[in-house]
Amino acid sequence: MDFWKFFTYSSEYLPTFTSGIFAIFFVIFYLVWSITQHQVTFRNTTLLVFSLYIYYKLSNEFVIFLMFYALIDYFIALQIHKEKKDSLKKLLLYTSVFINISILFVFKYLGFTLQTWNLWTGQDVFIPQIIAPLGISFWIFRSLSYIFDVYNEIIENPETNYFHYLLYLSYFPTILAGPISKAEPFLEQIKNKTHIDDKIISLGYWLIISGLAKKVILSDPLGSNFILRIFENPGFYTGLESLIAAFAYGFYLYNDFSGYTDMAIGMSLLVGIQIPQNFNEPFKSQSITEFWRRWHITLFQWFNDYVFTPLNFSLRSWGKSAAIFSMMVTFLLSGIWHGANFTFIVWGLLHGLAISYEIATQKFRIALKNFWGTHFHTIFSILFTYTFLTFTFFFFNSPSLESSFKMFDRILNDFHAELFLKWYEEYKIVAHILLAGIILHFLPNSWKKFFESQFIVLHWSLKIIVIVIMVIVIYQFKTLGSIPFVYLQF
């Protein structure tokens, strides 16, 4: 490997959390960070340079775009704070929202919009091929949350150091796929001296290694060896395989995305910065409302804070209808945020309908729970909720609505339940990994915390042994197939 290429060419060596190349980058960075950590300015410079370097390795010249983009909301926030007239404050807010949404539209939705226009009108409008910067949906939402919080005076004093704000947007653990951390707690942490101890470092290592295991052992083999094959070509598989793929997709996606988040939180802890949790055992949810309080928590909070709550408040005279309408709008936008495809719009509307149903039938569901008892209601609700999620996964992961309906057609007309044992024999490893993922997910949280706490109190020499053993085991599973993190596409 050419040493100079390794460190400068972004198109050939792409560092992601699961790659050995990223591990090398991170070790070098961490050595420099360890030297600079006691000097706030030098420490933040190290963090910023490494974050921008990693983004350069992943997105080439878009790192320059990100640096200029950060200037927009940085200056708008300062002007909102200085402005005395409410009308001008609001104009500045609308200007920021317009600029941010326009950027997001051009990069993510312009091609889809023109393609749809051509399809519906029969015209042949030129469709430019635009490549979106990685993580654009995440860093635009972080920037918008900052502007909203400054406007609403949740942040009383906006950031006056551009490089601090740029670090907030480009911070390497969160730039690609979240969590969508808010500005105030992050900026407050980077302005203070590093507070870190053996417990925090040990927890960081635990989260990194457990997140890596989730991704490589519990997620990648399911996706590369079974699930993605079915979704890409549903016509070549039976309805049984389509149903199992949709059922397994939830655990594949959870271990992929929560694995990424665990690693991001763990690496951030190692440099003394806490970022928010993003998952809380979501498939234990007894309703879709509860599911969204446990799944992609920071995204749900963003939409709740900046879309649902203000819209619901403005329509409060409508009564319960306001909550239902606001929820439908919120999840329509959530679907659009995930991608430029009608499949995401349908997926978002289905979740909006489910939560609207739960809002409208709250008293009935409480009465039902009292009728058949808490234990039965809990089990039934968990199973029913995941069944609904399985149904929506047909749309979430399909390349088109046609492909989604093809999978439904195979289930209804070509199911072949009698082939289950044959499927099991052919996909035995996949089946066992799926079963392991289900069992681990539904283990009591106290058990998981016990193993975490036991690792933290181990002697450092034993921690090294545990980490080495886990890395060896994880490396064996990488041979079963390695795929990019799912949420990098968003």
N, C-alpha and C positions, 0 to 999 in steps of 0.2 A: 504494500500500500504506500503511495506517495505521501510523505509526511505533509507537504504543503497543501496538496489536494484535500487531505483529511480535514484540515482546519479551515480551508477557505472555500472550497467548491460546495455550494449548497445543493446542487442537483444530483450529486452522486452519493453522498452520505447523509441520509436523513435521520436525525436523532429523535426517537420516540422513547417513552418511558421504559419500554420492554427491550430496547436494543442495547447491545454491549457498547456501541459507540456512545450512546447517551451516558452510560455508566462511566465511561472514561472522561467525557466532558464534565460530568457532575463531580467526580473525584478531584479533578484539577481545580474546578471552581471552588469546591468546598475547602481545599487547602488554602486558596487565596482568601476566601471568606473568613476562615479561622484566624488568619493573620490580621485582617481588617475589622473584625467584629466589634472591637472595643472603641473604635472611632466611627461615630455615626455616619459622617460624610463619606469616608472611605468604604464603609460597609455598604451603604446604599449605592455607591458608585459601582461596587463589585456586583451587587444584585442587578442593577440596571444593565450594565454591560453584558453580563451573562444572559439575561432575559432577552435582550435585543439580538445577541449573537445566536441563541437557539432559534429565535423566530426567523432570523436571516437564513439559517441552515434549512429551515422548513419552508420558507415562503419567498426566498430570493429578495427581489427589490421591493416587495410589499412592506418590508421593515421600514423603508423610507416613507412610504405612504402612511404607515401607522404613526410615525413620528410627527408628520405634518397634521394628520387627523387629530392627534391629541391636542394640538394648539387650539383647535376650534372651540371645543367645550371648555378648555382651560380659560381662554379669554372671555367667553360668553358668561361663564360662572362669575368671574371677577366683575364683569359689567353689571350683571343682575344684582350682585351685592351692593355695588356703588349706587345704582339707580334708585331714585326716590319715588318716581311715579309708578304706580301699580300697572298702568296701561303699557308703559315701556318695558317693565319687568316681564309682563305677559308676552309682549312682542318678542323679546329676546328668547323667552322659553319656546315659543312657537317656532322661532328661527332655528334653534338647536334641534327641535324635534323634526322639522322639515328637512334639515341637512342630513341628520342621522338616518331618517327613514329613506331619503332619496339615495344615499350611498348604499344602504342595504338593498334597496329595490334594484338599483343598477347592477350590482354584483350578483344578486341571488335570484331576482324575479323578472328582470327585463326579458331575457331569452324565453322564459316560460310564457310571459304575457304575450309576446309577439307570436310565438308558436300557436298559442290558443286563438289569438286574433286571426291568424291565417287559416286555421282549421275551421273556425266558425263563419268566416266571411268569404272563404275561397280565394283570398288575395295571396300575394306572394311577397310580403314585406321582408326585407333582408333581416336576418337574425344574426347579430354579431356573436362571436364566440368569446365570452368573457369568463375568465378564471377568477373565482372569488378567493380573497385572502383567507387562509386557515383561521378559524376561530372568530370570524367577523361578527357572527350573531352574538357571541359572548361578550366581546369587548365593546361592541356598540351598546348592548344592554347595560353593561357596567357604567359606561359613560353617561347614558341617559339617566340612570338612577342617581348619579352624582348631580346632574343638572336639576332634576326634580327635587332632590333633597336641599339643594342650595335655594331654589325658588321657594320651597315651602318652609325655609328657615330651620329645617332639621339639622342642616350644617350651617351654623351661625357665621362661621368665617371660612370662606372658600380657600383652597390651597393657593398660596402665592409663589410656590416653587414649581416651575414647569416640570423639572426632572422628577420630582416626587409624584406628580400626576401621571407622567409618562410611565413611571415604574408601576403605579397602580394598574394602568391599562395593560402593560406588557409583562407583568410578573409571571415568570416562566411556569410555575405549577398550574396557573389558572387560565392562561391566555387562550389555550386551544379548546378546552371543553369545560370550563368552570372549575369549581363552583362560582356562581355569579356573586362574588363578594361585594359588599357595599364599601363606599370610599372612606367614610369616617373612621371606622375601627382600623382599617388597613393603614391609613395615613397617620393615625395616632401612634401605631406600633412602630412605623419606620422612623418616627421622629425621636423615639426614646432609645435608650441603650438596650442592648440585647439581654433578655432575661431567659436563661436556659440552664437546665440542670440535667443530671443523669437520668431522671425519670422521663423528662420530656424527650431527650435523645433516644432513650430506649423505646418509648412509644412511637417515635418517628420511624425507627427501624422496623418495629413490629408492623406498622401500617404499610410501609413500603413492601415488605416481604409478603404480607398477607394479601395486599392488593395485587402484587405480581402473580401470586398463586391463583387468585380468583380469575385473572385474565388468561393466564397461560394454561392452567390445568382445567378450570371449570367452564371457561367460555370458548376459547379458540377451537378446541376439538369439536365442540357441538356445532359451531358455525361452519368451519371449513370442511368438515367431513360429513355433514348431513343437512343442517338447516338451510344454508345459503343455496345449496344445490336445488332444493325443493322450490324455494321462492323464485329462483331465477328461471326454472323450467318446469312449472307445475304440470304441464301437459304430459310429461314423461313419467309421472309418478301416480300412485293410487291415492284415493281419498284418505285412506288410513295414514299414509306417509305425510300427506298435507296436514292432517289434523295433529299428528304428533309433532311435526315441525312447528306449527303455530303454538302448540302447548309449550314446547321446549324453548321457543324463542324468548319468552319472558325471562327465563333463568339465564339464557345466553346473554341477553342484553343487560340484565341486572349485574351479572358478574363482570361483564366487560366494563360497563360504565361506573359501577361502584368500585371496581378494582382500580380504574383510573383515578377516581376521586380519593380513594384511600392512599394511593401513592402520592398524589398531589398534596394532601394534608400532611402526610408523613415527611415529605421533603421540605415542606414549609416549616414544620415543627423543628427540623434540624437547623434551620437558619433563624429560629426564634420568632416566627410569625404564625399566628393562628388564623386559619381561614375556616369558614363555616362548614358544618356537616351537610351532606347532600342526600343521604339515604338513611332510613331507619326501618329495616326489615319490611319492605313494602308489601310483600305477598302475604303477610299476616293481617292485612287490612280487611275489615268487614264491610266496607263500602268504597265506592269510587272517591267520595269526598275524603275519607281517611287515607286512601291510597295516595292522593295528591299531597297529603300532609307528610307522607313518608317517602315519596319518590321524587327525585329531582327537586328537592325542597326549595333550593334557592330560586329556581325558575318559577315555581308556583308562588312563592312569596313576592317575586318581582311583579307578576301579573296581578296578584291580589292587591299589592300596595299601589300600583300605578295605573291599573286598568279597572279591575272589578270594584274596588272600594270607592274611588271617585265617581265612577259611572253609576253605581248603585245608590250612592248618596244623592246625586243629582236627580235621580228618578224615584226618590223615596216616597213620593206621593202615590206611586203605583202600587204600593204594598208589596206583597210577595212576588207579584209579576215583575217588579223591578229587579229583584234578585235573580229570577230565572232569565230574564232578558240579558242582564249584565253578565251572567255566567255563560250564556251562549256566545256572546260577543267575545268574552275573554278566551274561551277555548277555540273559537274560530281563529283568533289571532295566534293562539298557541300552536295550532295546526300549521298555519302559514309560516310561523317562525321556524318550524322544524324543516321546512323544505318547500321548493317550488314544484308541487305536484298535487293533483286533485286527491290523491290517496291521503295526504296529510290533512287536507281540508275535511275529508270525510271522517278521518280518525279524530280530529279535534271536535267536530260536531257531535260525534257519538259520545265522547266524554262529556261534552256540555249537556247533552240530552240526559245522560245518566245522572249527573249531579242535579240537574233541574228536577228530574223525577224524585230524587232523594229529598230535595227541598219541599216539593209539593206533597210528599207522602210521609213526612216525618212522624206525624201522630199515628198513622196506620202501622208503620214499621215498629214503633214502640209497643203498640198494642199486640202486634204479632209476636214480638219478643216475649212479652209477658204471658202470652197464650201457650207457647210451646217450650218455654224455659230457656235460661241463659246458655247452657252448654250446647244444646242442639242448635240454638240460634247462631252461636259463634261459629260452629263448624260449618253450618249451612251457608252463612254469610261469607265466610272466607272462600269456600268452594264456588259460590255463585259469583263473587267478585272476580276471582281469577278466570272463571269461565267467560265472563264478559271481556276481560282483558285479552284472553286468547282470541276471541272474536275480533277485537279491534286490531290485533297484531297482523291479521290478514291484510289490512290496509296499510299499517305503519311500515311494513318491510317490503311490500310489493312494489315493483318498478312502475306499475300502472294499475288503474282500476280494472282493466281487462284481465290482467294477471290475477288480481284478487278474486274476481268472479270466477275465473277458471279454477282456482283452488276450491271455491265453494261448490262448483259444479262437480268436481272430482269426488268431493265428500258425499254429495247427494246421490250421484249416479254411478260412481265407480269406487265404492269404499273398500270392499274386500277385507272385512274384519278377520276372516279366517287366515290371513297372511301374517298375523301379528307375530307368531312364533318364528316364522321365516325372517321377518324383519328383525326380530331380536337377535337371531343367529348372525345375520349379516352386519348388524350395527351394535354388536355386543358392547364394545368399548364406549360408544356414544351413549347407550342405555345406562351403563354403569356410572358414567360421569354425570349424566342427568340426574340419576337417583341420588348420587352423592351430593350434588348441588341442592336438591330439594331437602334432603335430610339436614345438611348444614344450615340451610336458611331457616328451617323451622326448629332448630335446637333452641332451648331457652337462652335468652340473652345473658342470663347470669352465668351460664356455662362458658360462653364466649369471653365474657369479661374475666372469668377465672383464669383461662389460658393466657389472656393478655397480661393480667397482673402477675402471673407466675413468670412469664418471660421478663417482665420489667425488673423483677427482684433477683433474677439470676446474676451470678458473678459474670463479669465481662467476658471471661474466657469461655464460659458455657454459652453465652449469647453468640459468640463467634462460631462455635461449633454448630449451634442450631441454625444460624443463618447459612453457613456453608452447606449443611445437609439439605436445607430447603432449596438453595440455589441449584444444587446438583439434581434434585428431584424435578424442579421446575424445568431445567434444561432438557431433561428426558422428554418432557411433554411438548416442548417446542417442535420436536420432530413430527408431531401429529398435525401440524399446520398452524401457521401464525398469520394473523390478519390484523389490519389497522383497527384502532379503537373506533367503534361505531359512530360516536358523537363528533369525531373530527369532521364529518361531512356536513355538520350543521354550523 
